[in-house]
Amino acid sequence: MSLLRRRWKRFAALGMLWVIALFPIPILPFLGVTIPEEAISAIAIILIVITIPFFLLAVFMK
């Protein structure tokens, strides 16, 4: 628990990365923009690949 208290800013930045990348996806169809499924899966894969090193840095970096 103390790890979360000390490094909450790093975890918040990681969460904001997910929000910024994934938040527009449900809204874009209302604006008339079509999103192919391949693009959504590519965005998800890229976010997962980026998240792993950032999470490990947030947990293990002093």
Backbone bond lengths (Angstrom), bond angles and torsions (degrees), N, CA, C in turn:
res aa  C-N    CA-C-N  psi(-1)  N-CA   C-N-CA  omega(-1)  CA-C   N-CA-C  phi
1 M - - - 1.447 - - 1.522 110.54 -
2 S 1.326 117.34 -36.43 1.458 119.21 179.98 1.529 110.84 -67.28
3 L 1.341 116.33 -28.01 1.464 120.02 176.45 1.524 110.42 -62.48
4 L 1.323 117.14 -41.68 1.463 120.88 178.58 1.523 111.41 -66.80
5 R 1.301 116.86 -37.30 1.471 120.08 179.29 1.521 111.79 -67.19
6 R 1.328 116.39 -36.00 1.454 119.69 -178.54 1.519 112.48 -78.84
7 R 1.310 117.67 -31.73 1.467 120.37 -172.06 1.521 112.95 -117.86
8 W 1.302 117.96 28.82 1.457 120.90 -176.64 1.523 111.88 -65.41
9 K 1.320 118.11 -28.31 1.468 120.46 -179.79 1.524 111.11 -67.96
10 R 1.307 116.31 -38.38 1.471 119.38 178.46 1.520 110.81 -67.24
11 F 1.321 116.85 -42.34 1.459 120.08 178.28 1.528 111.31 -67.15
12 A 1.320 116.80 -34.73 1.466 120.33 177.00 1.527 110.32 -66.69
13 A 1.316 117.68 -39.96 1.467 120.58 177.75 1.520 110.80 -64.24
14 L 1.310 117.00 -38.65 1.460 121.04 177.38 1.525 110.96 -65.58
15 G 1.316 116.26 -40.65 1.464 120.17 176.75 1.518 111.86 -65.69
16 M 1.320 117.12 -37.48 1.465 120.10 178.50 1.522 111.45 -66.73
17 L 1.320 117.23 -32.08 1.459 120.28 175.16 1.525 110.58 -59.76
18 W 1.336 116.33 -43.48 1.465 120.67 178.31 1.520 110.95 -66.22
19 V 1.321 117.42 -41.78 1.464 120.67 -178.97 1.525 110.84 -64.83
20 I 1.318 117.17 -44.26 1.459 120.74 -178.64 1.526 111.06 -64.85
21 A 1.326 117.01 -37.81 1.464 120.14 -176.99 1.525 112.34 -79.41
22 L 1.326 118.18 -35.84 1.463 120.22 -172.65 1.518 114.58 -103.15
23 F 1.316 119.44 -17.14 1.459 121.17 -176.63 1.523 113.40 -62.78
24 P 1.339 120.43 -41.98 1.469 118.75 -177.45 1.525 114.67 -68.81
25 I 1.312 118.81 -18.03 1.463 121.23 -173.74 1.528 112.45 -59.86
26 P 1.339 121.94 -46.47 1.464 119.39 179.05 1.528 113.59 -72.60
27 I 1.331 117.97 -19.83 1.462 121.12 -175.80 1.526 111.88 -87.66
28 L 1.313 117.88 -31.13 1.454 121.38 -174.92 1.533 114.10 -59.14
29 P 1.336 121.01 -38.66 1.471 118.53 177.53 1.523 113.53 -61.13
30 F 1.323 118.10 -30.37 1.465 120.21 176.68 1.527 111.38 -68.01
31 L 1.320 116.75 -24.55 1.461 121.50 178.93 1.525 112.47 -90.34
32 G 1.332 116.35 1.06 1.461 120.43 177.69 1.509 114.54 91.45
33 V 1.306 118.46 9.12 1.460 122.18 179.84 1.525 108.31 -95.23
34 T 1.319 116.75 126.09 1.459 119.86 176.92 1.525 108.99 -93.32
35 I 1.310 115.44 138.60 1.461 121.21 -178.59 1.527 107.98 -117.52
36 P 1.323 118.10 119.89 1.464 119.53 177.35 1.531 111.00 -69.15
37 E 1.322 115.76 148.35 1.469 119.93 -179.09 1.521 111.93 -62.55
38 E 1.329 117.09 -30.57 1.466 120.12 179.23 1.528 111.01 -63.67
39 A 1.322 116.57 -36.04 1.462 119.98 179.82 1.523 111.01 -68.64
40 I 1.321 116.77 -40.20 1.465 119.92 179.78 1.523 110.59 -66.23
41 S 1.331 116.64 -42.25 1.466 118.59 179.04 1.526 110.77 -67.56
42 A 1.329 118.10 -35.32 1.462 120.34 177.94 1.526 110.49 -65.93
43 I 1.332 117.25 -41.68 1.469 120.64 177.74 1.521 110.55 -62.07
44 A 1.323 117.19 -42.63 1.465 120.43 -179.88 1.526 111.30 -64.54
45 I 1.320 117.14 -42.80 1.468 120.50 179.54 1.530 110.58 -63.97
46 I 1.322 117.24 -43.85 1.464 120.63 179.07 1.521 110.63 -62.07
47 L 1.329 117.21 -42.57 1.471 119.90 179.29 1.522 111.63 -63.74
48 I 1.317 117.20 -39.98 1.469 119.78 178.90 1.520 110.42 -64.88
49 V 1.333 116.97 -43.65 1.467 120.54 179.70 1.523 110.86 -63.98
50 I 1.325 117.62 -38.59 1.463 120.88 178.90 1.526 111.39 -72.22
51 T 1.320 117.25 -34.69 1.457 121.41 -175.49 1.523 112.82 -67.48
52 I 1.307 117.65 -36.98 1.471 120.46 -175.42 1.528 111.88 -58.69
53 P 1.348 120.62 -53.88 1.470 117.70 179.37 1.527 113.59 -66.10
54 F 1.339 117.39 -36.45 1.461 118.98 178.40 1.527 110.99 -63.76
55 F 1.316 117.96 -40.91 1.455 121.03 178.87 1.522 110.51 -64.71
56 L 1.328 116.94 -43.76 1.460 119.58 179.00 1.524 111.48 -64.62
57 L 1.338 117.69 -38.35 1.449 119.66 175.61 1.526 111.58 -63.94
58 A 1.325 116.47 -41.11 1.465 119.74 -179.21 1.516 111.43 -65.79
59 V 1.308 117.50 -33.61 1.466 120.10 -177.27 1.529 111.43 -81.78
60 F 1.324 118.21 -44.58 1.450 120.56 -169.41 1.520 115.08 -101.37
61 M 1.315 119.32 -10.23 1.452 120.29 -179.56 1.526 110.70 -81.24
62 K 1.304 116.90 139.42 1.468 120.23 -178.51 1.487 111.29 -80.86
